[in-house]
Amino acid sequence: MAEQVTKSVLFVCLGNICRSPIAEAVFRKLVTDQNVSDNWRIDSAATSTYELGNPPDYRGQACMKRHGVPMSHIARQVPYLTLKISLCVLCCSGSLTAALFLIGTWAGHQIQEL
């Protein structure tokens, strides 16, 4: 049997309390529902330090709860190592794409804008 390759995705937004944790939660539910969650490393982070340590915004949490999407997250900033090892970095804003290019141009081929 072929060895399973772990894929990695990092969702990024400004504060990591709205867009990126919602994207992380939805993506995590999708791969869990498809029984492929063991093949994925899924995470989200912020480009800023504005909301570090805070839970997701209450409106996003309420929306995820209404749709049966589990969400457990604490805001954190994009760490260099995570950016380096993530297979795909998905930015929830065009200005964030530029910020991540400045952080590490070596990762530019992995960064995509949503």
C-alpha positions in Angstrom: 0.0 0.0 0.0 1.3 3.5 -0.9 2.4 5.7 2.0 0.0 8.6 2.8 1.5 12.0 2.3 0.5 14.6 4.8 -0.7 17.8 3.2 -0.5 21.2 5.0 -2.6 24.3 4.6 -2.4 27.6 6.5 -5.2 30.2 6.4 -4.1 33.7 7.1 -5.9 37.0 7.9 -5.1 40.1 9.8 -6.2 39.3 13.3 -6.9 35.5 13.2 -10.3 35.9 14.9 -12.7 36.1 11.9 -11.8 35.0 8.4 -8.9 32.6 8.9 -10.3 30.6 11.9 -13.6 30.2 10.0 -11.8 29.0 6.9 -9.7 26.6 9.1 -12.9 25.2 10.9 -14.8 24.7 7.6 -11.8 23.1 5.9 -11.2 20.8 8.9 -14.9 19.7 8.8 -14.7 19.0 5.1 -11.7 16.8 5.4 -13.1 15.1 8.5 -16.4 14.4 6.7 -14.4 12.9 3.8 -12.4 10.7 6.3 -9.1 12.1 5.1 -8.3 14.3 8.2 -5.2 12.1 9.0 -3.7 13.3 5.7 -4.0 17.0 6.5 -2.3 19.5 8.8 -4.7 22.5 9.0 -4.0 25.7 10.8 -4.7 29.5 10.7 -2.8 32.5 11.9 -2.6 36.4 11.8 -0.2 38.8 10.2 -0.7 41.2 13.0 -0.4 41.1 16.8 -3.8 42.9 17.4 -5.7 39.9 18.7 -3.1 37.4 19.9 -4.5 35.1 22.6 -8.1 35.9 21.8 -10.8 33.5 20.8 -12.6 33.8 17.4 -15.1 36.6 17.1 -18.5 35.7 18.7 -20.3 36.2 15.4 -18.1 33.7 13.6 -18.5 31.2 16.5 -22.3 31.6 16.4 -22.3 31.1 12.6 -20.2 27.9 12.9 -22.4 26.6 15.7 -25.5 27.2 13.6 -24.0 25.2 10.7 -22.6 22.4 12.9 -19.0 23.2 12.3 -16.8 22.7 15.4 -14.5 25.6 16.1 -11.7 25.7 18.8 -9.1 28.3 18.2 -6.9 31.0 19.9 -5.5 33.8 17.8 -1.8 33.6 17.0 0.7 35.2 14.6 2.2 33.5 11.6 5.4 31.8 12.9 8.3 31.6 10.5 8.5 27.8 10.8 4.8 27.2 10.0 5.1 29.4 6.9 8.2 27.5 5.8 6.6 24.1 6.1 3.1 24.8 4.9 2.3 23.3 1.5 -0.2 26.1 0.8 -0.7 29.4 2.5 -4.2 30.9 1.7 -4.6 34.7 2.4 -8.0 36.1 3.1 -7.0 39.6 1.9 -4.8 41.0 -0.9 -2.7 43.1 1.4 -1.9 40.1 3.5 -0.4 38.4 0.4 2.0 41.3 0.1 2.9 41.2 3.8 3.7 37.5 3.6 5.8 38.0 0.5 7.8 40.5 2.5 8.2 38.1 5.4 9.7 35.4 3.2 10.0 35.7 -0.6 11.2 32.1 -0.6 7.6 31.0 0.1 6.1 33.1 -2.6 5.2 30.2 -4.8 3.1 28.7 -2.0 1.1 31.8 -1.1 -2.3 32.2 -2.7 -5.0 34.9 -2.3 -8.6 33.9 -1.6 
